[in-house]
């Protein structure tokens, strides 16, 4: 049986830069079956589900349902439910994961979703008598077969194996996007998503997360960044060997420099010349290339500025392209050319002359205003709505 995950794996589609984007996650335990739109098609009161969707709209909070792995009895009995809220803000002390146990899920409507989306955990703590989560990192495995059969066929066995191996943080979750990378999971508190991973690999990811480290292999990216930033951060981790969580931040994303801007020569990227452009040259240590990208690299390019808390800085050139040949983005869908993020170069920049704590402030500033000058020099925020499909919505 051919599936979207089989096609994606066979075509070696890269997973970096494909994570769902959300800085704040609100997770409500709901046992029993889930529909494709789980908040309104599960045993959760659909009116409550619609109210939660409306409350979260435009706040930066992503609401999802979770349940413990295993068989899910088709019952409607009320039960005490676990609730988690997490705010992902790399290179900032505001990254947190809090939890509560409640009897009535309608209490979630007491939350100030706007404040929660900005990273304020007090509304969660006060409304639900919550506290910081002190247990193991959470491994949220996407298993909703009503959205895509790959999530059930590949996700549920992974979640069950993690539970059988004694992983206390293993949960099933309704939707993480990117069905074709199944099995997919999100690891909290740091907010890194993974795809095409087995139980042994996930146990390694969780062990690293428990030590405050990030595993790059199989990583789709941090949900804190838009897609170019996700790919850029992972590229810097590979380039520098940095695996600590909370030390790298995407400061801004701006149109990629032309060759003349980089070198000071008068030639632009559109000029005819026999001299190869930087991105067409042979791979070097500071300019990794993907020989298979071909026409996929014909789309827009950005320079993503990634900074370390110690002041080091990198300029990462990322190209938007389409994965070829066409393949289904979801099981049963027509053939398409899903968006991909190709890293063309990683270039060390001059260290940032800033005071301690400035990096976190810059990272949390609106894109294009991180340094107070980028807006005037043409920096732009990546728009996931065009033209690459938003992986989060699949």
N, C-alpha and C positions, 0 to 999 in steps of 0.2 A: 504494500500500500504506500503510494507516494504521498508525502505531506510537505507542507511549506518548510518545516524544519529540516527535512531530508534534503530538499532542493537547495536550501541556503547553505547547509553544511557541505554538500557535495561540490558546490560552486565556491566554497571557501570565502564566503562573504564576511568581511571584517565586522567585529562586534563593537569596536571602540567608537564612541560618539553616537550611541543609539539609546541611551538610558532615558526614561521618562524624566521630565523636568518638574521638580517641586522642591521648595525649601522647607515646607512644613507638611508632615504626614499625620493624619488622624485615623487611627485604626480601631475599629469596633468589632468585637467578637460576635459572630452570628453563625450558629451551627445550622445544620440542615442544608438543603440544596440551594444553589445560586443560579440565577438566570444570567443572561448576557449583560444586562444592566442591573447588577446585583443590588444596588441600593433600593431599587423599586421593584425587583423581581426575585425576592427571597422571602424568608419568613419574618424579616423585619417589616414592620408596618410601612406600606408603600407611601403613606402620607408623611410619615417621619422621614423616609428616605428622600422624598422630594424636598422637604423642608431643609434637610441637611445639604442637599445639592444647592439649593438657593442661598443658604447661609454662607456656603464656602465660595460661591461664585465671585471671582475677581479679587479674592483675598490672598491668593497664593497657598491656600490650604488644599491638600488633596486628601479626600476621604475615601477609605477602602474598608471592606469587610475582611475579617480574618477568622480562621477556625483551626482547631487542632487537627493534625493529620489523622487519617483513619476513616472508618465508615461513618457516614453522617445520617443518623436516624431522621426520618421524616416526621418530626414532632414539633408542636407549637408551644410546648410548655415554657413558661418564663424561667429564666435561670440567671444566676449572677454572671456577669460578662466582664472580661478583661477589656480595658481600653488603653491604648498607647497614643502618645503624642510625641513627635520628634521634630526638632528644628535642625536643619543641616546648614551650617555656615562655616566652611573650611577656613582655617587660619584665623579663627575667631573664638573667643571664650563662650560665645552664645550657642554653640552646638550642644544640644541636650536631648535626653530621652526620659520621659516621665510616664508613669503608669498608674492606673486606678482599677478598682473592681466596683461595678455598679449593678443595681437591680433594675433600674429603669433607663433604657437607652435614650429616652426623651430628654434626659438631663443634659445631653450634649447640646441642646438648643440654648442652654444658658451660657454657652461659651461666647466670648467676644472673638469672632473669627478674624476680624481685621487685626486685632492685637496678636492673636495666635500666629497669623501669617507673617507678622513682623518679628516673631521670635520671642514674644512675651509668654512665658509659661505660667505666670501667676493666674491668668484667667482659667487655665486648665486645672491648676492645683486647687483654687478656691471653689470652683463650681463642682468638682468631682472628688474633693478630698484626696487629690493625687499627691505623689511624691516622686523623687528621682528613682529611675529604674536601677536596681542594684544587682540584677541577675546577669546572665550571660547575654552576649549580643544576640539580636533577633535575626533569624534567617527566614525571610518571607518569600515562600516559593509560590509562583503563580500556577494555579491548578484549575482555573475556571474553564472547563470544557465547553460551556455554552458560548464562550467567545471564540474559542478555537480548540479543535480537538487535540492539537499538539500540547496544549497546556495541561490537559488531563492525562494524555498518554505518556508524557515524559515528566511532567511536574509532580503528579501525585505519587509515583513510585519514588522519586527523589525525596519528597517530604516524608514519606513513610520510612524510608531507609535512614534518614537523619534521626527520626524519632526512635527507631529501633536501636540506633547506635548510642542513644542517650543524650542527644543534643537538646537541652531544655528550651532553647530559643527557637525551635523549629515551629513554624506556623504556615498554613496555607493562606494565600491572599487572592483577592478577586481579579486584580488586573495590574500589570506592570508595563504593558505594551511590548511590541516586538515578538509576536508569537513565533516567528520563524527562528528565533534564537533559543527556543525551548530546549531544556528547562531553564527558566529564568528566575532570578531571585534578587531581592533587595536586602542589604545588610545594614542594620541600624545598631549604634547611633550615627555612624559616619556617612550613611547614605550612598554607598557605592552599589551599583547594580552589576550583575553577572549573567552570562549566558553560555549555553552549551557546557555546563559543568556537571560533574558527577559527584557522588556523595563524598568520596575521599577528598576531592578538590575543595568542596564546600567546607569540610571539616578543617582543612588548612586555612581557608579564608576566615573562618570564625575564630580559629586559634590566633591568627594574626590580629584580627580586630580586637580580641580580648587584650592584646598587648599594645594596642594603639598603632597597628601597622596596616598597610594596604597592600593586598596582592594584586598585581597588575594583570597576570595571565587570566584570560577569560573575562576581564572587567569591561563593562559597557560604558562606564563613566560615573561621575558623581551627579546625583540628581540636582545639586545646587547650581550647576552650570548649564547653559544652552549647549547645543550639540558641538559647535566648533571648540568651545571651552573644554568640554569633556575630553575630546580627542587630544587637545593640546596638553592638558594636565597629565594625561597618561603618557604622552610622548616625553614630557619632561621627566617624569618618574623613570622611564626606561633610560633616558639619556644620562641622568644624574645618579641613578641608583638609589634615589631617595624613596624610602618606603614608609616613613612615619606619617600618620594621619595628622591633619590640622596644621601643616606647615607650608602648604602651597595654596596660592589663591590666584584666580583669574582676575586681573585688574581691569582689562578692557579688551574689546574686539574691534578692530578697525580694518578698513580696506587694505589689502596687501600692498606693500611698497612695490613700485616698479623697479626694474634693474637700475635705472638711472638714479633713483632715490637711494638705493643701497650703495652704489659705487661712486656716485658723483659724476659719472660719464653722461654725455648728452644723449646717448641712445635710450629710447624707451622700449617697452616690451613689444610695441607694434612696429618698431623699426626693422627694416630688412638688413640682415648682416649674417655673415658666416660664423660669427662668434656664438657659441651656444649660450643660452640663458642659464642662470643659476639652477633653475629647477629641471633643466634638461641635461645637466652635466652628470658625470658618473657619480655614484653615491660616495659621500665622504662621511666622516664621523659626525660632523655637525650638520649634515644635510641628507638625512635618510630619504630614500625614494622608494616608490612602489612600482616595479617594472611592469606590473600587470594592470596598472590603472588605465592606460590607453585613453580612449575618448572620455572616460569618466572624469578626467581632470579638466575638462573644458569649461566647467562652470565657474561661478564666482570664487574668489580667494580672499582670505582674511589673514591678518597678522594678529595673533592672540598673545597678549602680554601676560606671562605667568611669573609670579614673584614668590620668593621664599621668605620666611620670617627672618632669616639671617641677612636679608638685603640682596641676595643674588636674584637675577632676573633673566628671563629668556623671551625671545621673540619667536613664536611658532607659526609657520605659514601653513594654513589649512585650506584645502580645496574642496569645494562641494561638487559632487558628481553623482552619476547614476550607475548602479550596479548592473553590469552586463555579463552574460545575456539575460533577457527577461526571465523572471521567476515569480511565483505567487507570493504576495506579501502575507497572505493568510490562507488557510486551507479552504479550497473552494473558490477562491478569488481568481479573477482573470490575471494573466501574466502582466507583470509591470517591471519597471526599473527602479527599485527602491533607492532612496537617497543614501549616500555614504559620505563619510568624512575622511579624506586622505591627507595625512601629514606629509608635507613636502620638505620641510626644513625645520631644524631647531637651532637657533643661534643665540649664544650667550650675549646678554646686554650688559651695560655698565651697572654696577650695583646701585640699588636705590638709596639715595641719601635721605633717610627718613628716621624719625624718632621711633622708639619702640611703641607698638600699638597702632602706628599709622597704617600698616598693611591691612589690618582688619577693617579700619575705617574706609580705606580705599576700596576694598573688596566689596563692602556692603553698599557703596555708593552706586547710583544708577549708572548703567553702562554708558560710556562716552563722557563721564564726568569724574572718573576715578582720580585724575590728577589735577582737575580744575582747568585743564587746557585742552583736553582731547576733543571736546565738542567743537572748539574753534578750528581744530586741525583736521576735522573730517572723520573722527571716530564714529562708529555706528554700532548699534545693537543688532545682533543677529536676529533675524525674524524667522521663527520656525514654521510660519504659515506659508512661506513661499520661497522658492518653488519646491524645495524638498519636502516630501510628506513628513508630517509630525509623527514619529514613531509612537509617541504616547497615545495617539488616538486610535491605533490599530487594534 
